Amino acid sequence: METKNPSRLNLLLKIAPEMASRSEILVFSKELTKTDVRKRMSIPTKKLPHLPQFQAGAVVLEVEDERGQVWNMRCSIRKQKYLKPVISSSWVAFARSKNLGIGDKIFFYRELNDEDGPSGAKYKIKVQKATKVFGAIVGYGSPVHEAI
């Protein structure tokens, strides 16, 4: 039943139903360190609830970059005193392909969509390059964002 003043949700459903069924949340953002760029990227421990269940200490995340390329990144939990997740497999290849350096920022999103698999989640990653003058970070370029 339609009303004279449809709600914003009803308006969205009429304009773009595919957008109304999907939401995206920022899981974390991070300024990259030397270890992040060269070996593996650590994820804050408090972000574990935003990741799928780990099987045998690891899970493969399908992560889409700003160009639509999907990267299969292995995320594992460290076997030390605390459960700090790290992304290792495919991470270094991703970092090299984007020419990431120390001080660049990444934004890691979780996309919720009714059509996704059992976990109900897909992931996206976006990059923001640091602007450096004589090696010092003086700002950041515009983040690469796609229309969602």
ZAVO-514211 format. One record per residue (C-alpha): residue number from 1; x, y, z. Coordinates in pm, whole numbers, plus 50000, padded with zeros to 5 digits. Each point is the difference from the previous one (the first is absolute). Layout:
<recs>
   nr     xx     yy     zz
  NUM      X      Y      Z
...
</recs>
This chain:
<recs>
   nr     xx     yy     zz
    1  50000  50000  50000
    2  50143  50336  49896
    3  49975  50318  50202
    4  50013  50365  49887
    5  50341  50044  50165
    6  50192  49674  49947
    7  50280  49931  50241
    8  50361  50022  49886
    9  50018  49619  49993
   10  49696  49974  49774
   11  50154  50262  49773
   12  50325  49803  49986
   13  49812  49681  49919
   14  49837  50171  49704
   15  50320  50165  49873
   16  50262  49730  50061
   17  49879  49673  50154
   18  50348  49848  49978
   19  50137  50278  50217
   20  49726  49976  50262
   21  50073  49631  50066
   22  50368  50065  50066
   23  50191  50184  50267
   24  50368  50048  50050
   25  50182  50061  50326
   26  50355  50110  50060
   27  50167  49718  50193
   28  50326  50188  50051
   29  50236  50248  49843
   30  50372  49993  50046
   31  50313  50197  49924
   32  50240  49739  49867
   33  50327  49913  50174
   34  50317  49843  49860
   35  49880  49651  50102
   36  49656  50064  49847
   37  50156  50092  49666
   38  50271  49733  49979
   39  49871  49689  50182
   40  49644  49991  50136
   41  49732  50237  50118
   42  49875  49975  50354
   43  49636  50066  50082
   44  49894  50145  50336
   45  49889  49717  50232
   46  49678  50182  50089
   47  49893  49959  49635
   48  49977  49617  50022
   49  49616  50006  50022
   50  49991  50155  49650
   51  50188  49704  49851
   52  49856  49657  49916
   53  50053  49699  50228
   54  50358  49871  49984
   55  50045  49634  49903
   56  50326  49853  50137
   57  50126  50350  50081
   58  49951  50149  49652
   59  49741  50117  49748
   60  50023  50119  49640
   61  49841  50341  49942
   62  49885  50102  49654
   63  50096  50366  49989
   64  49904  50227  49710
   65  50219  50300  49922
   66  49886  50333  49855
   67  50037  49865  49644
   68  49782  49696  50065
   69  50288  49749  50013
   70  49944  49729  50260
   71  50292  49898  50221
   72  49988  49677  50205
   73  50174  50107  50319
   74  50074  49747  50271
   75  49927  50136  50344
   76  50138  49807  50295
   77  50017  50040  50374
   78  50343  50021  50153
   79  50099  49712  50223
   80  50146  50224  50266
   81  49855  50122  50328
   82  49726  50205  49834
   83  49775  49938  49702
   84  50117  50273  49761
   85  49880  49926  49646
   86  50238  50055  49708
   87  49953  49992  49624
   88  50294  49836  49829
   89  49922  49804  49684
   90  49944  50232  49700
   91  50051  50305  50219
   92  50356  50070  49882
   93  49894  49956  49635
   94  49713  50245  50063
   95  50233  50251  50169
   96  50249  49981  49713
   97  49731  50032  49733
   98  49874  50319  50167
   99  50355  50125  50063
  100  49917  50038  50369
  101  50254  50160  50226
  102  50049  50076  50366
  103  49746  50262  50107
  104  49740  49921  49732
  105  49652  49926  50134
  106  49765  49715  49928
  107  49629  49981  50073
  108  49857  49650  50050
  109  49623  49964  49961
  110  49751  49724  50060
  111  49711  49992  49758
  112  49676  49836  50108
  113  49774  49873  49724
  114  49705  49760  50002
  115  50145  49811  49703
  116  50337  49922  50157
  117  50114  49664  50127
  118  49941  49846  50343
  119  50209  50260  50182
  120  49799  50276  49836
  121  50315  50205  49955
  122  50230  50120  49727
  123  50292  50232  50048
  124  50133  50304  49818
  125  50327  50183  50036
  126  50076  50356  49896
  127  50333  50180  50000
  128  50100  50356  50081
  129  50356  50091  49900
  130  50208  50219  50229
  131  50133  50326  49858
  132  50362  50034  50109
  133  50244  50288  49982
  134  50362  49909  50077
  135  49876  49675  50156
  136  49753  50166  50239
  137  49627  49938  49961
  138  49831  50333  49936
  139  49656  49873  49904
  140  49807  49737  49811
  141  49862  49983  49650
  142  49633  49945  49949
  143  49896  49648  50094
  144  49894  49784  49711
  145  49627  49947  50048
  146  49751  49845  49764
  147  49634  50089  49995
  148  49820  49760  50229
</recs>
